């Protein structure tokens, strides 16, 4: 595909409002035919409803992020073919302009030899109209932080020498940007200098807590700075560990949000751009912080299970807060008929754990079974007794219990095809308060990025939502109020091994999420011994986290794509 310069911008002035539709759909990475079908069907419906400009998300044809699929020539060829198919399929709507995101192949100057190199890849978008590809644009600002590593795959449109793209729709001159471009001054200014009267930004911006309000504030600031209205088209859905929250929106030239699509729902946001630059459309309410995180977790589970073809989910239900929260999320995401729980009591399991686990399973309506692990535990100890002779019991025996449970859950998974959802939280993952091949065994770590204090907050929020809706609380109150325990030895409590979670989580947030120095954390009033213990545990347990299943990212820094610490390291500050 050649990188032709866009056609000259028409000088015809707008005499009527422009109806724009932002297709907020849920793509699946690599499902080119399925994504194209959603785009075509959505475009036809939006056109029938009056839209003449339709925006799709960033890399909407292939899904975001496609990662190393971008290194496969066959994948790039398939993307180009589907792009042409979409253009041809909408050729009977000659006055419709569709902006479609896709990988774009083009030549880039070699900075060393100053000769024209072999084609390189751009994060691109094209304007499709009357069955033709009218113009191309390539993303100019490539993010390479947090979960992003776009410079691994793409070169900047600026480096490629590709000009800004401004195109005309019914007399309105539209400047095209892609996601990160709108967070910087130059791309928007360049579009305005080329005659843009409105900015159309296509996006795939991963969710984390507070991201929607941050986006709206930054895009409002961009609109004010450049003096143009801005349309922000976003995708929705889960892709491995990241989720996309939708909430596409529009801001006027003064920076005020004038329209918004729902969060975490597929939708088509119709907005009207007037000749004077004002923008109007429906305004979906924003979600509360707890509701946003809950919706992200539900979305992540639903799409990971559904897009990967698992028939359902299995959860080891202990009667504790973590597995209870995972169960509540799974039922909201998949429905009770697709969730199965298993209680696996040991000699150290409290009676109230049995009772509370069964109670919750009945409340949410899932299939619930029990498998006692005491006989298997005794068999393990007997088999190992010659080699353990004279040695006291310690965490070895505790971990054996966890590994028995992991083996049983994985056996059920293998037999039924359902995925095991693990129940470890961020506080445990940080400090290694979890067992390799035990409670870490499974296919998806639902609450991997929730600190323990947030686990409790969400449990209370979910129960309050049930009461507000006139439903029974899904999580029994005693599960929330009793002290947390792994129940792997007599009278065990989490705080036997760890600082109080309020302290641990505050240190974790400062050190891991914000890279705050140890000295600064101590200076903020935290006990030096607690800080030393927590930060030491974070460092020495990287080997465990590398072997954990992927899980849903809901903070701005999770143990996953945006945490890349070495396992072998002697740096201790």
Secondary structure, 3 states (H helix, E strand, C coil): CCCCCCCCCCCCCCCCCEEEEEEECCCCCCCHHHHHHHHHHHHHHHHHCCCCEEECCCCCCCCCCCHHHHHCHHHHHHHHHHHHHHHHHCCCCCCCEEEEEEEEEEEEECCCCCCEEEEEEEEEEEEEECCEEEEEEECCCCCCCCCCCHHHCCCCCCCCCCCCCEEEECCEEEEEEEHHHHHCHHHHHHHHHCCCCEEEEECCCCCCCCHHHHHHHHHHHHHHHHCCEEEEECCEEEECCEEEEECCEEECCCCCEEEECCECCCEEEEEEECCCCCEEECECCCCCHHHHHHHHHHHHHHHHHHHCCCCCEEEECCCCHHHHHHHHHHHHHHCHHHEEEEECCCCCCCHHHHHHHHHHHHHHCCEEEECCCHHHHHHHHHHHHHHHCCCCCCHHHHHHHHHHHHHHHHHHHHHHCCEEEECCCHHHHHHCCCCCCCCCCCCEECCCCCCHHHHHHHHHHHHHHHHHCCCCCCCCHHHHHCCCCCCCCCCCCHHHCCCCHHHHHHHHHHHHHCCCCHHHHHHCCCCHHHHHHHHHHHHHCHHHHCCCCCECCCCCCCCCCCCCCCCCCCCCC
